Amino acid sequence: MTLAPLLTAPPVIQLHAFAALGALLLGGVQLLAPKGRGRHRIMGWTWVVLMAVVALSSFWIATKGHLSWIHLISGWVVVLLPIAVLSARRGRIRAHHRAMASLYLGGLIIAGGFTLLPGRIMGAVVFGW
């Protein structure tokens, strides 16, 4: 494992990757921690900002100058994030939980898995290829 491929990548890729890593870690804590208190809200807002940075920064990361199908996930995150926040604010906690869990699973776990493929920067970081 080496951070060299990431640290030599363009700044937008570094921003995207470090925000994603932060969201992955914080999101895991959020899903397991007690809900409804001030700490949950502060950590939740931090996670929402991180996810927005991840999704929005992805639009400036394009292979051969073109967006790919993976950017559909970014669009989905941009649409679902405010819906998830509004659900919590309106007391629709079950909908909030489902939306946030699906954002974590789809927007970070599944999309993040694709970054580990050969030829991708994070694949080079983790596996050295």
C-alpha atoms as an extended CHARMM CRD file, in Angstrom:
* protein
*
       129  EXT
         1         1  MET       CA              0.0000000000        0.0000000000        0.0000000000  PROA      1               0.0000000000
         2         2  THR       CA              1.3110000000        3.4120000000       -0.9820000000  PROA      2               0.0000000000
         3         3  LEU       CA             -0.2900000000        6.8490000000       -1.0530000000  PROA      3               0.0000000000
         4         4  ALA       CA              2.0420000000        8.0340000000       -3.8310000000  PROA      4               0.0000000000
         5         5  PRO       CA             -0.4880000000        7.6010000000       -6.6820000000  PROA      5               0.0000000000
         6         6  LEU       CA             -3.0590000000        9.6510000000       -4.7660000000  PROA      6               0.0000000000
         7         7  LEU       CA             -0.6390000000       12.3220000000       -3.5850000000  PROA      7               0.0000000000
         8         8  THR       CA              0.5820000000       12.8960000000       -7.1500000000  PROA      8               0.0000000000
         9         9  ALA       CA             -2.9560000000       12.9910000000       -8.5870000000  PROA      9               0.0000000000
        10        10  PRO       CA             -4.6390000000       16.2840000000       -9.5380000000  PROA      10              0.0000000000
        11        11  PRO       CA             -6.0610000000       18.2820000000       -6.5880000000  PROA      11              0.0000000000
        12        12  VAL       CA             -9.6940000000       17.5240000000       -7.4950000000  PROA      12              0.0000000000
        13        13  ILE       CA             -8.9860000000       13.7880000000       -7.2690000000  PROA      13              0.0000000000
        14        14  GLN       CA             -7.2760000000       14.2510000000       -3.9080000000  PROA      14              0.0000000000
        15        15  LEU       CA            -10.2290000000       16.3010000000       -2.6140000000  PROA      15              0.0000000000
        16        16  HSD       CA            -12.6600000000       13.6700000000       -3.8950000000  PROA      16              0.0000000000
        17        17  ALA       CA            -10.7380000000       10.7440000000       -2.3860000000  PROA      17              0.0000000000
        18        18  PHE       CA            -10.0960000000       12.2840000000        1.0240000000  PROA      18              0.0000000000
        19        19  ALA       CA            -13.7120000000       13.4770000000        1.3210000000  PROA      19              0.0000000000
        20        20  ALA       CA            -14.8790000000        9.9670000000        0.3670000000  PROA      20              0.0000000000
        21        21  LEU       CA            -12.5980000000        8.3780000000        2.9440000000  PROA      21              0.0000000000
        22        22  GLY       CA            -13.8550000000       10.7840000000        5.6090000000  PROA      22              0.0000000000
        23        23  ALA       CA            -17.4660000000       10.0820000000        4.6450000000  PROA      23              0.0000000000
        24        24  LEU       CA            -16.8370000000        6.3310000000        4.6770000000  PROA      24              0.0000000000
        25        25  LEU       CA            -15.3940000000        6.4170000000        8.2060000000  PROA      25              0.0000000000
        26        26  LEU       CA            -17.8380000000        8.9410000000        9.6480000000  PROA      26              0.0000000000
        27        27  GLY       CA            -20.8000000000        7.2510000000        7.9750000000  PROA      27              0.0000000000
        28        28  GLY       CA            -19.8730000000        3.9260000000        9.5250000000  PROA      28              0.0000000000
        29        29  VAL       CA            -19.7730000000        5.5410000000       12.9550000000  PROA      29              0.0000000000
        30        30  GLN       CA            -23.0960000000        7.2810000000       12.3000000000  PROA      30              0.0000000000
        31        31  LEU       CA            -24.8530000000        4.0810000000       11.2940000000  PROA      31              0.0000000000
        32        32  LEU       CA            -23.7390000000        2.3540000000       14.4980000000  PROA      32              0.0000000000
        33        33  ALA       CA            -23.9760000000        5.2390000000       17.0070000000  PROA      33              0.0000000000
        34        34  PRO       CA            -27.0600000000        6.3160000000       18.9800000000  PROA      34              0.0000000000
        35        35  LYS       CA            -29.4350000000        8.5070000000       16.9900000000  PROA      35              0.0000000000
        36        36  GLY       CA            -31.3580000000       11.7190000000       17.6120000000  PROA      36              0.0000000000
        37        37  ARG       CA            -28.9890000000       13.6080000000       19.8730000000  PROA      37              0.0000000000
        38        38  GLY       CA            -26.8660000000       16.6760000000       19.1860000000  PROA      38              0.0000000000
        39        39  ARG       CA            -23.7890000000       14.5930000000       18.4200000000  PROA      39              0.0000000000
        40        40  HSD       CA            -25.6980000000       12.6400000000       15.7590000000  PROA      40              0.0000000000
        41        41  ARG       CA            -26.8370000000       15.8680000000       14.1290000000  PROA      41              0.0000000000
        42        42  ILE       CA            -23.3820000000       17.4670000000       14.0980000000  PROA      42              0.0000000000
        43        43  MET       CA            -21.7810000000       14.3310000000       12.7150000000  PROA      43              0.0000000000
        44        44  GLY       CA            -24.6710000000       13.9630000000       10.2830000000  PROA      44              0.0000000000
        45        45  TRP       CA            -24.2800000000       17.4670000000        8.8760000000  PROA      45              0.0000000000
        46        46  THR       CA            -20.5410000000       16.8640000000        8.5420000000  PROA      46              0.0000000000
        47        47  TRP       CA            -21.2840000000       13.6430000000        6.6500000000  PROA      47              0.0000000000
        48        48  VAL       CA            -23.7710000000       15.4240000000        4.3730000000  PROA      48              0.0000000000
        49        49  VAL       CA            -21.1470000000       18.0540000000        3.4970000000  PROA      49              0.0000000000
        50        50  LEU       CA            -18.5330000000       15.3620000000        2.8370000000  PROA      50              0.0000000000
        51        51  MET       CA            -20.9440000000       13.4480000000        0.5970000000  PROA      51              0.0000000000
        52        52  ALA       CA            -21.8180000000       16.6330000000       -1.3060000000  PROA      52              0.0000000000
        53        53  VAL       CA            -18.1050000000       17.2920000000       -1.8580000000  PROA      53              0.0000000000
        54        54  VAL       CA            -17.5950000000       13.7100000000       -3.0520000000  PROA      54              0.0000000000
        55        55  ALA       CA            -20.5390000000       13.8150000000       -5.4600000000  PROA      55              0.0000000000
        56        56  LEU       CA            -19.9350000000       17.3090000000       -6.8330000000  PROA      56              0.0000000000
        57        57  SER       CA            -16.1750000000       16.9070000000       -7.2090000000  PROA      57              0.0000000000
        58        58  SER       CA            -16.7290000000       13.7600000000       -9.2650000000  PROA      58              0.0000000000
        59        59  PHE       CA            -18.1400000000       15.8540000000      -12.1070000000  PROA      59              0.0000000000
        60        60  TRP       CA            -14.6620000000       17.3660000000      -12.5820000000  PROA      60              0.0000000000
        61        61  ILE       CA            -13.1120000000       13.9020000000      -12.7690000000  PROA      61              0.0000000000
        62        62  ALA       CA            -13.6360000000       12.4660000000      -16.2130000000  PROA      62              0.0000000000
        63        63  THR       CA            -11.9630000000        9.6600000000      -18.1120000000  PROA      63              0.0000000000
        64        64  LYS       CA            -10.6700000000       10.8850000000      -21.4570000000  PROA      64              0.0000000000
        65        65  GLY       CA            -12.6380000000       14.1010000000      -20.9990000000  PROA      65              0.0000000000
        66        66  HSD       CA            -16.0340000000       12.4140000000      -20.7270000000  PROA      66              0.0000000000
        67        67  LEU       CA            -18.3430000000       11.5990000000      -17.8450000000  PROA      67              0.0000000000
        68        68  SER       CA            -19.0720000000        7.9050000000      -17.3580000000  PROA      68              0.0000000000
        69        69  TRP       CA            -21.9450000000        5.8060000000      -16.0720000000  PROA      69              0.0000000000
        70        70  ILE       CA            -20.5000000000        6.0800000000      -12.5420000000  PROA      70              0.0000000000
        71        71  HSD       CA            -21.4660000000        9.7650000000      -12.5810000000  PROA      71              0.0000000000
        72        72  LEU       CA            -25.0860000000        8.6090000000      -12.4670000000  PROA      72              0.0000000000
        73        73  ILE       CA            -24.3850000000        7.5890000000       -8.8690000000  PROA      73              0.0000000000
        74        74  SER       CA            -23.0970000000       11.1160000000       -8.1880000000  PROA      74              0.0000000000
        75        75  GLY       CA            -26.2890000000       12.5820000000       -9.6230000000  PROA      75              0.0000000000
        76        76  TRP       CA            -28.3310000000       10.2180000000       -7.4730000000  PROA      76              0.0000000000
        77        77  VAL       CA            -26.3940000000       11.3630000000       -4.3790000000  PROA      77              0.0000000000
        78        78  VAL       CA            -26.9800000000       15.0480000000       -5.2290000000  PROA      78              0.0000000000
        79        79  VAL       CA            -30.7330000000       14.3980000000       -5.5140000000  PROA      79              0.0000000000
        80        80  LEU       CA            -31.1310000000       12.0370000000       -2.5430000000  PROA      80              0.0000000000
        81        81  LEU       CA            -29.0360000000       13.9520000000        0.0230000000  PROA      81              0.0000000000
        82        82  PRO       CA            -31.4870000000       16.8550000000        0.4280000000  PROA      82              0.0000000000
        83        83  ILE       CA            -34.4250000000       14.4390000000        0.4210000000  PROA      83              0.0000000000
        84        84  ALA       CA            -32.8010000000       12.4990000000        3.2670000000  PROA      84              0.0000000000
        85        85  VAL       CA            -32.1570000000       15.6700000000        5.2710000000  PROA      85              0.0000000000
        86        86  LEU       CA            -35.7060000000       16.9370000000        4.7140000000  PROA      86              0.0000000000
        87        87  SER       CA            -37.0800000000       13.5700000000        5.8030000000  PROA      87              0.0000000000
        88        88  ALA       CA            -35.3280000000       13.9010000000        9.1620000000  PROA      88              0.0000000000
        89        89  ARG       CA            -36.4110000000       17.5080000000        9.5900000000  PROA      89              0.0000000000
        90        90  ARG       CA            -40.0280000000       16.5160000000        8.9080000000  PROA      90              0.0000000000
        91        91  GLY       CA            -39.8930000000       13.6560000000       11.4040000000  PROA      91              0.0000000000
        92        92  ARG       CA            -39.9380000000       10.9290000000        8.7630000000  PROA      92              0.0000000000
        93        93  ILE       CA            -37.1590000000        9.0240000000       10.5150000000  PROA      93              0.0000000000
        94        94  ARG       CA            -37.6970000000        5.6910000000        8.7590000000  PROA      94              0.0000000000
        95        95  ALA       CA            -37.4160000000        7.3920000000        5.3320000000  PROA      95              0.0000000000
        96        96  HSD       CA            -34.3840000000        9.3390000000        6.5670000000  PROA      96              0.0000000000
        97        97  HSD       CA            -32.6750000000        6.1690000000        7.7480000000  PROA      97              0.0000000000
        98        98  ARG       CA            -33.3940000000        4.2890000000        4.5040000000  PROA      98              0.0000000000
        99        99  ALA       CA            -32.1140000000        7.1810000000        2.3840000000  PROA      99              0.0000000000
       100       100  MET       CA            -28.9420000000        7.6490000000        4.4080000000  PROA      100             0.0000000000
       101       101  ALA       CA            -28.2000000000        3.9170000000        4.4940000000  PROA      101             0.0000000000
       102       102  SER       CA            -28.7000000000        3.6710000000        0.7310000000  PROA      102             0.0000000000
       103       103  LEU       CA            -26.4280000000        6.6800000000        0.1780000000  PROA      103             0.0000000000
       104       104  TYR       CA            -23.7670000000        5.0230000000        2.2910000000  PROA      104             0.0000000000
       105       105  LEU       CA            -24.1110000000        1.6680000000        0.5550000000  PROA      105             0.0000000000
       106       106  GLY       CA            -24.5110000000        2.9060000000       -3.0200000000  PROA      106             0.0000000000
       107       107  GLY       CA            -22.5920000000        6.1650000000       -2.9080000000  PROA      107             0.0000000000
       108       108  LEU       CA            -19.6130000000        4.9290000000       -0.9200000000  PROA      108             0.0000000000
       109       109  ILE       CA            -19.4070000000        1.1360000000       -0.7100000000  PROA      109             0.0000000000
       110       110  ILE       CA            -20.5160000000        0.1880000000       -4.2320000000  PROA      110             0.0000000000
       111       111  ALA       CA            -19.0510000000        3.2070000000       -6.0440000000  PROA      111             0.0000000000
       112       112  GLY       CA            -15.9100000000        2.9550000000       -3.9220000000  PROA      112             0.0000000000
       113       113  GLY       CA            -15.5090000000       -0.6710000000       -4.8880000000  PROA      113             0.0000000000
       114       114  PHE       CA            -15.1330000000        0.3570000000       -8.5140000000  PROA      114             0.0000000000
       115       115  THR       CA            -12.2170000000        2.6220000000       -7.5810000000  PROA      115             0.0000000000
       116       116  LEU       CA            -10.2240000000       -0.4460000000       -6.5540000000  PROA      116             0.0000000000
       117       117  LEU       CA            -10.1700000000       -1.9270000000      -10.0710000000  PROA      117             0.0000000000
       118       118  PRO       CA             -6.8810000000       -2.1610000000      -11.9910000000  PROA      118             0.0000000000
       119       119  GLY       CA             -5.9760000000        1.0770000000      -13.7160000000  PROA      119             0.0000000000
       120       120  ARG       CA             -7.6900000000        3.2440000000      -11.0890000000  PROA      120             0.0000000000
       121       121  ILE       CA             -5.7730000000        5.4400000000       -8.6350000000  PROA      121             0.0000000000
       122       122  MET       CA             -7.2290000000        3.8740000000       -5.5020000000  PROA      122             0.0000000000
       123       123  GLY       CA             -6.4900000000        0.4060000000       -6.8780000000  PROA      123             0.0000000000
       124       124  ALA       CA             -2.8770000000        1.5070000000       -7.1880000000  PROA      124             0.0000000000
       125       125  VAL       CA             -2.9460000000        2.9150000000       -3.6410000000  PROA      125             0.0000000000
       126       126  VAL       CA             -4.3720000000       -0.2200000000       -2.0440000000  PROA      126             0.0000000000
       127       127  PHE       CA             -2.9980000000       -3.0050000000       -4.2400000000  PROA      127             0.0000000000
       128       128  GLY       CA             -0.0030000000       -1.3190000000       -5.8880000000  PROA      128             0.0000000000
       129       129  TRP       CA             -1.0640000000       -1.9800000000       -9.4820000000  PROA      129             0.0000000000
